[in-house]
Amino acid sequence: VSLISGGIDSPVSSFYAMKRGCNVVFVHFHSFPYTGIESQEKIKKIVQILNKFQFKSKIYFVPFADLQREIFVNTAGNFEKFRVVLYRRFMLRIAEKICGKENGQALITGDAIGQVASQTLENIMVINEACNIPVLRPLITFDKEEIISKAKEIGTYEISILPHCDTCTRYIPKHPATKANIEIVKKIEENLDVDKMIEDAMSNVEILEI
């Protein structure tokens, strides 16, 4: 199950999994109606391109704005910087549920070391802790130019660079943590009804087959 954002990286990581014979199911987290529907349309076009490598695909569209808002409310002050890590932990939890429904064996992300704040080794370790199945990161040691080159080669680049907003930017911290502390993150989650938040998001999932 591949977490696909509509950016440059995740379609390329999905391609590398397909290249090794994996059947990839896609999960896209969006904030519609708080943001436009553009990100969902982008995902459809990207998956249509990737279909030439596996011929048939399924996309789970997961509404994420309400969950983001709940985390936002519970991370005021010094905890604000942990929001992105918390968002990513919930994404993995939800993707893991979908993986179970699809009889999948692993998750795939487009992470590359240090490319953005959530992708430091420290943060990756904290994010991974929320998940009980393998998380594959085909691009983990790639630099951006290598990823862009492959995106152009497989035909996803031109779609990926189109402007979009897949999550609500008002819930993104100005200065995200680059070295998250697992104990602090777990303490924040004690104030969240984790199971209900996941259940609510799953209950509003839309599935599209291409």
Steps between C-alpha positions, in 0.01 A plus 500: 500500500659825383438837666480733201489877540490638149855633526803378308633237740220257586414405139867415447517289817184320383663434164803340664274265696316407179835446329575223749166332433292644784130564442449852635180639652498877551391711799458877466427728798313820414332794674202551270276705540746718699725491194413457134449171321814551289717258696253217449484568127881500487514161670260353246719622214822380663356155568378477141861554393632246750244248377722427202721316751223294667191546275240539779502707819289589801512836681372566851417869550516573875355824644760640739400856594287411804781286636748781436276742686477269800879479520525878448276565801710272721843635402506861614815679611815288523324197351420674170827387343398134531190528281654371178643194676158435656329535161742251350448252784125509437554461126700183561236365739222556247707363213573194712124445543455524125791262450316248717184538293702442183699207641813708446838434655668841521460876462693715253592867546699751295726602791860604430737578785489865601296617203237662723472541878299182556758289316796523734615165636381600848151586376477192279570284805223672701254479210579133438421414862128548430496220243530122547579396143804572279525849351701498177675817387643439151634859473654527845854580374408678176559870451235720340660513157508121480132482592405769248695322227314174565163682518565645155602159370182325618273789394366626834708818536284739298189406699681502835623860462151639442393714800281331760428497872429155641490591870375810682798737526358689799574190709868486402747637761737780404798319651447121498713281722797333331590280799168390650497340843295180510402547865361850435316383189341211691404738780316722252321197357371412847269802462371373166241231437729327253272206417195720441694745284618213282152347490342833398748546218453142379122534504517782244753344262419502130642225277568533128618229265691599190 
